Amino acid sequence: MISFWVNAAGSFGMEEYIARRLPGLGERLQIRTYESLAPENELFTGPHVFASLCQLPPSGHALVASLSSRLRQAVPSVRLLNDPHRSAGRFELLTRLHAAGINRFRAWRASEADSVDRFPVFVRQDSGHEGALTRLLRDRRELAVALRSLRVRGLRLDDLLVVEFCDLADGDGIVRMASVYKVGEHVVPAFLLRSRQWMLKWNLSDQDAPAMQEFLCYVSDNPHEAWVRRIFALAGIDYGRLDYGICGDTLQVWEINLNPTPGPPPGPEPPPLEPPLEEMLQEGRRIYNRAMWNAFTALDPCGESGTVPIRLDPALIDGMQRDLKRVRRRGATLGVLRDIYRNRLIGWPIRAAYSLLLPRR
């Protein structure tokens, strides 16, 4: 039995994927939440996948690190994916990639914004997966205004990154982004998007015949497998989704998502494309889903495992629970602030007032 660990708020991704795409996987994989950990636990001896580490507070990292160590002590042969002792976070990964000469762009923590010396840049969260929080910022003044605006909206400065824009548009102005999973030893291409937008999302991407043909070739051929393995090895990550840009032979890493949504999000399925395009899309998805099934079942070929008692320090559990409650409260407050900030009638004086009152740093 595979134990798939995730924070409670992020469990929907794997739940939806199993329910709507791979129901048989539910017999081989048990979704566990970090919030469910207790001082006394009876855990499977099969593989353990630690997802969503980037969405845990430091106390959560400490607890998962203790959990992985106790599992290793109790079952020396246990398979641990995304061991928190070696898995890199987003900022650390981007720093490693630039130092290794793989990425030509840099990232800075927002607290070090004065060190930014090349523009344009954009701002994103270190822990979240919403992509860019700003448009492209052309100079230091625009960056300072954007950071103050984000602080007004309730985002913490220590969770913001300033990322140098890397233009990968081809000669026709088309931008490509690919996503590929690593599940243990398996590399599984998921999708390839193309558009003239600098930040790619499915609903903003091309969905014509050339785009569908590129997507189908990508998931069938797995063209960058060796390079992908190198990136995951450098990151110390065994499970996750790598998003990267492509321009000819140039590949640039955008991020590795440790709690990706492997299938459709909650809600109704999007309307189908025109018949020839929909057939190509579904064929690509069938290739992907078969590969994901093979990847997960290869983690635990027998599908059976015993159990082992694992004791954890109650202080570590209490610390994580307190911090997670604080994070949830902050998230609710952030939602209210965001709604007020965006409201046309009442938002503008608040934006103006806070921009004047907040310090520059």
C-alpha positions in Angstrom: 0.0 0.0 0.0 1.3 3.5 -1.0 0.9 6.2 1.7 0.4 9.5 -0.1 0.9 12.4 2.4 -0.6 15.8 1.8 -2.0 18.7 3.7 -5.8 18.6 4.1 -6.4 21.6 2.0 -4.5 20.1 -0.9 -5.9 16.5 -0.9 -8.5 17.2 -3.5 -6.1 16.9 -6.4 -5.2 13.2 -5.9 -8.8 12.5 -4.7 -10.3 13.9 -7.9 -7.7 12.1 -10.1 -8.4 8.7 -8.6 -12.2 9.2 -8.6 -12.4 10.4 -12.2 -9.4 9.0 -14.1 -7.8 6.0 -12.2 -10.3 4.5 -9.8 -8.2 1.3 -9.5 -5.4 3.3 -8.0 -7.5 3.8 -4.9 -6.9 0.2 -4.0 -3.2 0.7 -4.1 -2.8 4.2 -2.6 -4.1 5.6 0.6 -4.3 9.4 1.0 -3.1 10.6 4.4 -3.1 14.1 5.7 -0.3 15.6 7.9 -3.1 16.9 10.1 -4.1 13.3 11.0 -0.8 12.5 12.6 -0.9 11.6 16.3 1.6 10.8 18.9 0.9 7.0 18.3 0.5 5.9 14.7 0.1 2.6 12.9 1.5 3.2 9.4 2.0 1.0 6.3 5.5 -0.3 5.6 5.1 0.3 1.9 6.2 3.5 0.0 5.5 6.9 1.5 5.1 9.9 -0.7 5.5 13.3 1.0 3.6 15.8 -1.1 2.9 19.5 -0.6 6.0 20.1 1.6 6.2 23.6 0.2 2.7 24.3 1.8 3.8 23.4 5.3 5.1 25.8 7.9 8.6 25.2 9.4 7.0 23.3 12.2 5.3 21.0 9.7 8.7 20.4 8.0 10.2 19.5 11.4 7.3 17.0 12.0 7.6 15.3 8.6 11.4 15.1 8.9 10.9 13.3 12.2 8.3 11.1 10.6 10.6 10.1 7.8 13.5 9.4 10.3 11.3 7.2 12.5 10.0 5.3 9.4 13.6 4.7 8.3 14.6 3.5 11.7 11.6 1.1 12.0 11.8 -0.1 8.4 15.3 0.4 6.9 14.1 -0.7 3.5 11.1 1.7 3.3 10.8 3.8 0.2 10.5 7.5 1.0 9.7 9.9 -1.9 10.5 13.6 -1.3 12.5 13.0 1.9 12.2 16.4 3.6 15.9 16.2 4.6 17.0 16.7 1.0 14.0 18.1 -1.1 14.6 21.7 -2.3 12.0 24.4 -2.0 11.2 26.7 -4.9 13.7 29.5 -4.1 16.5 27.0 -3.3 15.9 25.1 -6.5 15.9 28.2 -8.7 19.1 29.3 -7.0 20.7 25.9 -7.6 19.6 25.9 -11.3 21.1 29.3 -12.0 24.4 28.4 -10.2 24.6 25.2 -12.2 24.2 27.1 -15.5 20.9 25.4 -16.3 18.6 28.4 -15.8 19.8 31.7 -17.3 17.4 33.7 -15.1 17.6 34.5 -11.4 15.3 34.8 -8.4 15.5 36.9 -5.3 13.6 36.9 -2.1 11.4 40.0 -1.9 13.3 41.2 1.2 16.4 41.5 -1.1 14.6 43.5 -3.8 17.3 46.1 -3.7 19.7 43.5 -5.2 17.6 43.1 -8.4 19.7 44.5 -11.2 18.0 43.2 -14.3 14.5 43.9 -15.5 11.7 43.0 -16.4 10.7 40.9 -13.4 7.5 39.6 -11.8 6.5 38.6 -8.3 5.2 35.2 -7.2 4.8 33.3 -3.9 7.5 31.0 -2.7 4.9 28.5 -1.3 1.8 29.0 -3.6 1.1 27.7 -7.1 -0.9 30.6 -8.6 1.9 31.7 -10.9 2.7 35.4 -11.4 1.1 37.8 -9.0 2.0 40.8 -11.0 2.4 41.9 -14.6 5.9 42.3 -15.9 7.6 45.0 -14.0 10.0 47.2 -16.0 12.1 49.0 -13.3 12.8 49.4 -9.6 10.0 51.8 -9.0 7.4 49.5 -10.5 8.7 46.6 -8.4 8.5 48.7 -5.2 4.9 49.7 -5.9 4.0 46.1 -6.7 5.5 44.8 -3.5 3.7 47.4 -1.4 0.5 46.6 -3.2 0.9 42.9 -2.4 1.6 43.6 1.2 -1.6 45.7 1.3 -3.4 42.6 0.1 -2.1 40.7 3.1 0.8 38.7 1.5 3.9 38.2 3.6 7.1 39.7 2.3 9.0 36.6 3.4 6.8 34.4 1.1 7.3 36.5 -2.0 9.9 36.0 -4.7 11.1 38.4 -7.4 11.8 36.4 -10.6 13.7 37.6 -13.6 11.6 37.3 -16.8 13.0 34.8 -19.3 11.7 35.4 -22.8 11.3 32.0 -24.6 9.1 33.1 -27.5 10.2 31.7 -30.8 10.6 33.7 -34.0 6.8 33.7 -34.5 6.2 34.9 -31.0 4.9 31.6 -29.7 5.7 30.5 -26.2 5.7 26.8 -25.1 5.5 25.3 -21.7 5.7 21.6 -20.9 4.8 19.7 -17.7 6.2 16.4 -16.8 5.9 14.2 -13.7 8.5 12.2 -11.8 7.0 9.3 -9.9 9.8 7.3 -8.4 11.9 6.1 -11.3 9.3 6.9 -13.9 9.2 10.2 -16.0 5.7 10.8 -17.3 5.0 13.7 -19.8 1.7 15.3 -19.0 1.0 18.2 -21.4 2.5 20.8 -23.6 0.9 24.2 -24.1 1.6 26.9 -26.6 0.3 30.5 -26.9 1.4 34.1 -27.4 0.8 34.7 -23.7 4.0 35.0 -21.5 2.3 33.1 -18.7 0.6 29.9 -20.0 -2.6 28.3 -18.7 -4.8 25.8 -20.4 -7.7 28.2 -20.9 -5.4 30.8 -22.5 -3.4 28.4 -24.7 -3.9 27.5 -28.3 -6.2 24.5 -28.9 -5.9 24.1 -32.6 -4.5 21.3 -34.7 -0.8 22.3 -34.5 -1.1 22.7 -30.7 -2.8 19.3 -30.3 -0.3 17.6 -32.6 2.6 19.0 -30.5 0.9 17.9 -27.3 0.4 14.3 -28.7 4.0 14.0 -29.9 5.3 15.3 -26.5 3.4 12.8 -24.4 4.2 10.0 -26.8 7.9 10.7 -27.3 9.0 12.0 -23.9 11.7 14.0 -25.6 13.5 15.5 -22.6 13.6 12.5 -20.3 17.3 12.6 -19.6 17.3 16.3 -18.8 14.2 16.0 -16.6 15.9 13.3 -14.6 18.9 15.6 -14.1 16.7 18.4 -12.8 14.8 16.2 -10.3 18.1 14.7 -9.1 19.5 18.3 -8.5 16.3 19.1 -6.6 16.4 16.0 -4.5 12.8 15.4 -5.4 11.2 12.0 -6.2 7.6 13.0 -6.8 6.3 16.2 -8.4 5.5 18.0 -11.6 8.2 19.9 -13.4 7.0 22.9 -15.4 9.5 24.2 -17.9 9.7 26.4 -21.0 10.9 25.3 -24.4 12.4 27.4 -27.3 14.2 25.1 -29.8 17.0 23.4 -27.9 16.7 25.8 -24.9 15.0 24.4 -21.8 14.3 26.6 -18.7 12.8 25.4 -15.4 9.9 27.4 -14.0 9.1 25.3 -11.0 8.6 21.8 -9.5 5.2 21.5 -7.9 5.2 19.1 -5.0 1.4 18.8 -4.9 0.3 19.0 -8.5 -3.2 18.3 -9.6 -2.6 15.2 -11.8 -6.1 15.2 -13.3 -9.1 17.5 -13.7 -9.9 20.1 -11.0 -13.2 19.8 -9.1 -16.2 20.8 -11.1 -17.7 19.9 -14.4 -15.5 18.8 -17.3 -14.7 21.5 -19.8 -16.7 21.4 -23.1 -15.1 19.1 -25.7 -13.1 20.5 -28.6 -14.1 19.9 -32.2 -14.1 16.2 -33.0 -10.7 15.8 -34.6 -9.0 17.9 -32.0 -10.9 16.2 -29.1 -9.7 12.8 -30.4 -6.1 13.9 -30.3 -6.5 15.4 -26.8 -8.1 12.2 -25.4 -5.5 10.0 -27.0 -2.8 12.1 -25.3 -4.6 11.8 -22.0 -4.9 8.0 -22.4 -1.2 7.8 -22.9 -0.6 9.9 -19.9 -3.0 8.1 -17.6 -1.5 4.7 -18.6 1.9 5.9 -17.8 0.8 7.3 -14.4 -0.8 4.0 -13.5 2.4 2.2 -14.4 4.5 4.7 -12.4 2.5 4.5 -9.2 2.0 0.7 -9.3 5.7 0.3 -9.8 6.3 1.9 -6.4 4.6 -1.0 -4.8 4.4 -3.9 -7.3 2.7 -6.3 -4.9 0.2 -3.8 -3.6 0.5 -5.3 -0.1 2.3 -4.2 3.0 2.3 -4.7 6.7 2.1 -2.0 9.4 4.5 -0.6 11.9 3.9 1.5 15.0 5.5 5.0 14.8 5.7 7.3 17.7 6.0 11.1 17.2 6.8 13.9 19.6 3.5 15.5 20.7 5.1 18.9 20.9 6.0 18.7 17.2 2.4 17.7 16.4 0.9 20.5 18.5 3.3 23.1 17.0 2.3 22.1 13.4 -1.4 22.2 14.3 -1.1 25.6 15.8 0.8 27.0 12.8 -1.7 25.4 10.3 -4.6 27.0 12.1 -2.7 30.3 12.0 -2.2 29.8 8.2 -5.9 29.1 7.7 -6.9 32.2 9.6 -4.4 34.2 7.6 -5.8 32.7 4.4 -9.3 33.7 5.3 -8.2 37.2 6.2 -6.3 37.4 2.9 -9.4 36.5 1.0 -11.4 39.4 2.6 -8.5 41.8 2.0 -8.3 40.7 -1.6 -12.0 41.3 -2.2 -11.9 44.7 -0.6 -8.8 45.7 -2.4 -10.3 44.7 -5.8 -13.6 46.4 -5.1 -13.9 49.4 -7.4 -16.1 51.4 -5.0 -14.2 51.0 -1.7 -10.9 49.6 -2.8 -9.2 52.7 -4.3 -8.9 54.8 -1.1 -7.7 51.8 0.9 -5.0 51.1 -1.8 -3.9 54.7 -1.7 -3.9 55.0 2.1 -1.9 51.9 2.6 0.6 52.7 -0.2 1.4 55.9 1.8 1.4 54.3 5.2 3.4 51.2 4.5 7.2 51.5 4.7 9.2 51.0 1.6 10.6 47.7 2.8 
